[in-house]
């Protein structure tokens, strides 16, 4: 009889649930540990590009995740005078498929896929560390033995830190307030628009028939702009043409400072670290979630092929070797985009126009979105192969 391998996963977010569903679909026994009393996602909306859509298809969550989501019809950048900066289209020749949707809707679709595959989800269970031999340490003092422990417990990962794997943890100069507001008929045709003015910007993204996702981004030391509840008068002064949207922002909001995480290595013996715990990045390419999902699926794909527990450390090393270069490419280009924040408006507008029309630069920005995630083929095909 073939041994059924056991995985203990720290974290109950997008990456954790993707990894859990994909592992369980490959015959693993999987348990997810979420520290909160329920599975919920902080934040408001999220972009899912082509790579993430292929992951959703692979784990059987695409239809539920995209129900009533807004498929990108056009994407615009606008300067401080509300003039459109030319940009590569999200539809037509050379375009990449992209949807915007509520983060909680994505999370629920992945949770449903995981539960359907047989994953056990335990709430109120907080991981505080792991041991290299595959033991998950919990806050209540207990520990759980596994063939693999997966640390998908976010930017401030206790699993990662317990093993000393971080080589870079940097709080960046920018952050954002992310909120949802009611969508009204005058909000336009559903295009994604990023408005810039000085070091402030507002991303406006319809993500369902009745909701618009808004991200108000500024420097962390711009204390007035970073304040919550949102200073509507201040933001309206910077973006008067968005007064109607800004006025709809409610009192419930949260400021999050962007961060960058890199590791010495993504695994140690029988412990793997992935998602924001391993490769957090600023959200400038809309690929934080997509990259996490992609690497979670790839991890499951690699582990699904192991024949014995002794094979697992080598499988984890192969996983990192395959995925790390693209992940760090995504981090780099997301960081480069953020550099423009400090540029004068006229210079930034010229640079954005040039970058959007330059084939090589556009290809670098969209490389991850166009990639084919490892393990994204249907499971039936993989099994037959």
C-alpha positions as CSV (number, residue, x, y, z in Angstrom):
1,X,0.0,0.0,0.0
2,X,1.4,3.4,-1.0
3,X,2.0,5.7,2.0
4,X,-0.1,8.8,2.2
5,X,2.1,11.8,3.0
6,X,1.1,14.5,5.5
7,X,1.4,18.2,5.1
8,X,0.9,20.8,7.9
9,X,0.4,24.3,6.4
10,X,0.7,27.5,8.5
11,X,-1.6,30.2,7.3
12,X,-5.1,30.4,5.8
13,X,-4.6,32.9,3.0
14,X,-4.5,32.7,-0.8
15,X,-1.2,30.9,-1.0
16,X,-1.9,28.5,1.8
17,X,-5.2,27.4,0.4
18,X,-3.9,27.1,-3.2
19,X,-1.1,24.9,-1.9
20,X,-3.4,22.8,0.2
21,X,-6.0,22.2,-2.5
22,X,-3.3,21.2,-5.0
23,X,-1.5,18.9,-2.6
24,X,-4.8,17.2,-1.5
25,X,-5.7,16.7,-5.2
26,X,-2.4,14.8,-5.5
27,X,-3.2,12.4,-2.7
28,X,-1.7,14.2,0.3
29,X,-3.3,14.4,3.6
30,X,-3.3,18.2,4.4
31,X,-4.2,20.3,7.4
32,X,-4.3,24.1,7.3
33,X,-3.8,26.2,10.4
34,X,-5.3,29.7,10.5
35,X,-4.7,31.8,13.6
36,X,-7.9,33.8,13.3
37,X,-11.4,32.4,14.2
38,X,-12.4,32.3,10.5
39,X,-10.9,32.2,7.1
40,X,-10.9,35.8,5.9
41,X,-8.8,38.0,3.7
42,X,-7.5,41.4,4.7
43,X,-7.7,44.0,1.9
44,X,-10.3,44.8,-0.7
45,X,-9.8,43.9,-4.3
46,X,-7.2,41.8,-6.3
47,X,-6.0,41.4,-9.8
48,X,-5.7,38.0,-11.3
49,X,-3.7,37.8,-14.5
50,X,-3.2,35.0,-16.9
51,X,-0.8,33.0,-14.8
52,X,-3.2,33.1,-11.8
53,X,-6.2,32.2,-13.9
54,X,-4.4,29.1,-15.0
55,X,-3.7,28.2,-11.4
56,X,-7.4,28.6,-10.5
57,X,-8.3,26.4,-13.5
58,X,-5.9,23.7,-12.2
59,X,-7.3,23.6,-8.7
60,X,-10.9,23.8,-9.9
61,X,-11.6,27.3,-8.4
62,X,-11.8,29.4,-11.5
63,X,-15.6,29.5,-12.1
64,X,-16.4,30.3,-8.5
65,X,-13.6,32.9,-8.1
66,X,-14.6,34.8,-11.3
67,X,-18.3,34.8,-10.8
68,X,-19.4,38.4,-11.6
69,X,-15.8,39.5,-11.6
70,X,-14.7,42.4,-13.9
71,X,-12.7,41.3,-16.9
72,X,-10.3,44.0,-17.8
73,X,-11.5,45.8,-21.0
74,X,-8.9,48.5,-20.9
75,X,-6.2,49.8,-18.6
76,X,-5.2,53.4,-18.3
77,X,-2.6,55.6,-16.6
78,X,-3.5,59.2,-16.1
79,X,-1.2,62.1,-15.2
80,X,-1.6,65.0,-12.8
81,X,-3.8,66.8,-15.3
82,X,-6.0,63.7,-15.8
83,X,-4.6,63.2,-19.3
84,X,-4.3,59.6,-20.5
85,X,-0.7,58.2,-20.8
86,X,-0.6,55.6,-23.7
87,X,-0.4,52.1,-22.4
88,X,-0.4,48.5,-23.8
89,X,-4.1,47.3,-24.0
90,X,-5.4,44.4,-21.8
91,X,-7.4,43.2,-24.8
92,X,-6.5,42.7,-28.4
93,X,-3.2,41.6,-30.0
94,X,-0.5,41.0,-27.5
95,X,-2.8,41.5,-24.5
96,X,-3.0,39.3,-21.4
97,X,-6.2,38.2,-19.8
98,X,-6.9,39.8,-16.4
99,X,-9.8,40.0,-14.0
100,X,-10.4,42.1,-10.9
101,X,-12.5,40.7,-8.1
102,X,-13.0,41.0,-4.3
103,X,-10.2,39.3,-2.4
104,X,-12.7,37.5,-0.1
105,X,-14.4,36.0,-3.1
106,X,-11.1,34.6,-4.3
107,X,-10.3,33.3,-0.9
108,X,-13.7,31.5,-0.6
109,X,-13.3,29.9,-3.9
110,X,-9.9,28.5,-2.9
111,X,-11.3,27.4,0.5
112,X,-14.1,25.5,-1.3
113,X,-11.6,23.8,-3.6
114,X,-9.5,22.8,-0.6
115,X,-12.4,21.4,1.4
116,X,-13.7,19.6,-1.6
117,X,-10.3,17.9,-2.0
118,X,-10.4,16.8,1.6
119,X,-8.2,19.4,3.3
120,X,-8.8,19.9,7.0
121,X,-8.9,23.5,8.0
122,X,-8.3,24.4,11.7
123,X,-9.1,28.0,12.8
124,X,-7.8,29.5,16.0
125,X,-4.5,27.6,15.5
126,X,-1.4,29.8,15.4
127,X,1.9,28.5,14.2
128,X,5.0,29.9,16.0
129,X,7.7,27.9,14.2
130,X,8.9,24.7,12.7
131,X,11.7,22.3,13.0
132,X,13.8,21.1,10.0
133,X,12.6,17.5,10.4
134,X,9.0,18.6,9.6
135,X,7.4,19.5,12.9
136,X,5.0,22.4,13.1
137,X,5.1,24.3,16.4
138,X,1.9,25.8,17.7
139,X,1.2,28.6,20.2
140,X,-0.5,26.3,22.6
141,X,2.7,24.4,23.1
142,X,1.8,21.4,21.0
143,X,3.7,20.3,17.9
144,X,2.6,18.2,14.9
145,X,4.8,15.9,12.9
146,X,4.5,16.0,9.1
147,X,6.3,14.9,6.0
148,X,6.3,18.6,5.0
149,X,5.6,21.8,6.8
150,X,4.6,24.7,4.6
151,X,5.1,28.2,5.9
152,X,2.5,30.3,4.1
153,X,1.9,32.6,7.1
154,X,2.5,36.0,5.5
155,X,5.1,38.7,5.6
156,X,5.8,38.3,9.3
157,X,6.1,34.5,9.0
158,X,7.0,32.8,12.3
159,X,7.8,29.6,10.4
160,X,10.4,31.4,8.3
161,X,11.9,33.3,11.1
162,X,12.2,30.2,13.4
163,X,14.6,28.7,10.8
164,X,16.5,31.9,10.1
165,X,15.8,31.8,6.4
166,X,15.3,35.5,5.7
167,X,18.1,37.4,3.9
168,X,16.2,40.6,3.2
169,X,13.1,42.0,5.0
170,X,12.6,45.6,3.9
171,X,9.8,48.0,4.7
172,X,9.5,50.2,1.6
173,X,8.9,53.9,1.2
174,X,5.3,53.5,0.0
175,X,2.1,52.0,1.3
176,X,-1.6,52.0,0.5
177,X,-5.1,52.4,1.9
178,X,-7.3,49.8,0.2
179,X,-11.1,50.1,0.3
180,X,-14.2,49.1,-1.5
181,X,-16.9,51.6,-2.4
182,X,-20.3,51.2,-4.0
183,X,-20.3,51.2,-7.8
184,X,-22.5,53.8,-9.5
185,X,-23.6,54.1,-13.2
186,X,-21.4,57.2,-13.6
187,X,-18.3,55.2,-12.8
188,X,-17.7,54.3,-16.4
189,X,-17.2,51.1,-18.4
190,X,-15.2,49.0,-16.1
191,X,-11.7,50.0,-17.1
192,X,-8.8,49.9,-14.7
193,X,-7.3,53.4,-14.2
194,X,-4.3,54.6,-12.2
195,X,-4.2,58.3,-11.4
196,X,-0.9,60.0,-10.5
197,X,-0.2,63.3,-8.8
198,X,3.1,64.0,-7.3
199,X,3.9,61.1,-4.8
200,X,0.3,60.2,-4.5
201,X,-1.7,57.9,-6.7
202,X,-5.2,56.4,-6.8
203,X,-6.0,53.1,-8.5
204,X,-9.7,52.8,-9.4
205,X,-10.8,49.2,-10.3
206,X,-14.4,48.1,-10.7
207,X,-14.3,44.5,-9.5
208,X,-18.0,43.4,-9.4
209,X,-21.3,44.8,-10.7
210,X,-21.8,46.7,-7.5
211,X,-18.3,47.4,-6.1
212,X,-15.2,49.5,-7.0
213,X,-11.9,48.7,-5.5
214,X,-9.8,51.8,-4.7
215,X,-6.2,51.9,-3.6
216,X,-4.8,55.2,-2.3
217,X,-1.0,55.0,-2.4
218,X,1.5,57.5,-0.9
219,X,4.8,57.7,0.8
220,X,4.8,56.3,4.3
221,X,6.0,59.6,5.7
222,X,3.1,61.5,4.0
223,X,1.3,61.1,7.3
224,X,-1.8,63.1,6.4
225,X,-2.4,61.0,3.2
226,X,-1.7,57.8,5.1
227,X,-4.1,58.6,7.9
228,X,-7.2,56.5,8.5
229,X,-10.1,57.2,8.5
230,X,-9.2,58.7,5.1
231,X,-8.8,62.5,4.9
232,X,-11.2,62.9,2.0
233,X,-10.6,66.6,1.6
234,X,-6.9,66.1,1.2
235,X,-7.2,63.3,-1.4
236,X,-9.9,65.2,-3.2
237,X,-7.6,68.3,-3.4
238,X,-5.0,66.0,-5.2
239,X,-7.6,64.3,-7.4
240,X,-10.6,66.6,-7.8
241,X,-12.0,64.6,-10.8
242,X,-12.3,61.6,-8.4
243,X,-14.4,63.5,-5.8
244,X,-17.4,61.3,-6.2
245,X,-15.5,58.1,-5.6
246,X,-13.5,59.5,-2.7
247,X,-16.7,60.8,-1.0
248,X,-18.0,57.2,-0.9
249,X,-15.1,55.9,1.1
250,X,-16.4,54.7,4.5
251,X,-14.8,54.9,7.9
252,X,-13.5,51.3,7.8
253,X,-10.0,51.3,6.2
254,X,-6.5,50.2,6.9
255,X,-3.1,51.5,5.9
256,X,-0.5,48.9,4.9
257,X,3.2,49.7,4.2
258,X,4.7,47.8,1.3
259,X,7.5,45.3,2.0
260,X,10.1,43.2,0.2
261,X,11.1,39.8,1.4
262,X,13.8,37.5,0.0
263,X,15.2,34.3,1.6
264,X,18.6,32.6,1.7
265,X,16.7,29.6,0.4
266,X,13.0,28.7,0.2
267,X,13.3,25.4,2.2
268,X,15.2,23.6,4.9
269,X,15.0,19.8,4.9
270,X,11.2,19.1,5.4
271,X,10.0,22.7,5.6
272,X,9.1,25.0,2.7
273,X,8.3,28.7,2.8
274,X,6.2,30.4,0.1
275,X,3.9,33.3,-0.6
276,X,4.5,36.6,1.1
277,X,6.6,34.7,3.7
278,X,9.2,34.0,1.0
279,X,8.8,36.7,-1.6
280,X,6.6,39.6,-0.6
281,X,6.7,42.5,-3.1
282,X,5.0,45.8,-3.7
283,X,1.7,45.4,-5.5
284,X,2.7,47.5,-8.6
285,X,2.3,44.6,-11.1
286,X,-0.7,43.1,-9.4
287,X,1.2,39.9,-9.0
288,X,1.6,39.3,-5.3
289,X,-1.4,36.9,-5.2
290,X,-0.7,35.4,-8.6
291,X,2.9,34.6,-7.9
292,X,2.0,33.1,-4.5
293,X,-0.7,30.9,-6.2
294,X,1.7,29.9,-8.9
295,X,4.5,28.9,-6.6
296,X,2.0,27.0,-4.3
297,X,0.8,25.0,-7.3
298,X,4.3,24.3,-8.4
299,X,5.3,23.2,-4.9
300,X,2.4,20.7,-4.9
301,X,3.3,19.5,-8.3
302,X,6.8,18.7,-7.2
303,X,5.8,17.0,-4.0
304,X,3.1,15.1,-5.8
305,X,5.9,13.1,-7.5
306,X,7.9,12.0,-4.5
307,X,8.1,8.3,-3.8
308,X,9.5,8.4,-0.2
309,X,9.9,10.9,2.6
310,X,13.6,10.9,2.0
311,X,13.0,12.4,-1.5
312,X,11.3,15.5,-0.1
313,X,14.3,17.8,0.6
314,X,15.5,17.3,-3.0
315,X,12.0,17.9,-4.3
316,X,11.9,21.2,-2.4
317,X,15.3,22.2,-3.9
318,X,14.1,21.5,-7.4
319,X,11.0,23.5,-6.8
320,X,13.0,26.6,-5.8
321,X,15.4,26.1,-8.6
322,X,12.5,26.1,-11.1
323,X,10.5,29.1,-9.7
324,X,12.9,31.5,-8.0
325,X,14.2,33.3,-11.1
326,X,10.7,34.3,-12.3
327,X,9.6,35.3,-8.8
328,X,12.6,37.6,-8.3
329,X,12.1,39.0,-11.8
330,X,8.6,39.9,-10.7
331,X,9.8,41.5,-7.5
332,X,12.4,43.5,-9.4
333,X,10.0,45.0,-12.0
334,X,7.4,45.7,-9.3
335,X,10.1,47.6,-7.4
336,X,11.2,49.5,-10.5
337,X,7.7,50.7,-11.1
338,X,7.6,52.1,-7.6
339,X,10.8,54.1,-8.2
340,X,8.7,56.4,-10.4
341,X,6.9,57.7,-7.4
342,X,9.8,60.1,-6.5
343,X,10.1,61.5,-10.1
344,X,8.7,64.8,-11.1
345,X,5.3,64.6,-12.8
346,X,6.5,65.6,-16.3
347,X,9.5,63.2,-16.2
348,X,7.3,60.3,-14.9
349,X,4.7,60.8,-17.6
350,X,7.3,60.8,-20.3
351,X,8.9,57.6,-18.8
352,X,5.6,55.8,-18.5
353,X,4.6,56.6,-22.1
354,X,8.0,55.4,-23.4
355,X,7.9,52.2,-21.3
356,X,4.3,51.3,-22.3
357,X,5.2,51.6,-26.0
358,X,8.5,49.9,-25.9
359,X,8.1,46.1,-26.7
360,X,11.0,44.8,-24.6
361,X,9.9,46.8,-21.5
362,X,6.3,45.8,-21.9
363,X,7.4,42.2,-22.2
364,X,9.4,42.3,-19.0
365,X,6.4,43.9,-17.1
366,X,4.0,41.2,-18.4
367,X,6.4,38.2,-18.4
368,X,4.9,36.7,-15.2
369,X,1.3,37.3,-16.4
370,X,2.1,35.4,-19.6
371,X,3.9,32.5,-17.9
372,X,2.5,29.0,-17.7
373,X,2.6,27.8,-14.1
374,X,4.2,24.4,-13.4
375,X,1.4,21.9,-12.7
376,X,-1.3,24.0,-14.5
377,X,-2.1,21.1,-16.9
378,X,-5.3,19.2,-16.0
379,X,-4.6,16.5,-13.4
380,X,-6.0,13.8,-15.7
381,X,-3.3,14.7,-18.3
382,X,-0.6,14.7,-15.7
383,X,-1.6,11.3,-14.4
384,X,-1.8,9.8,-17.9
385,X,1.7,11.1,-18.6
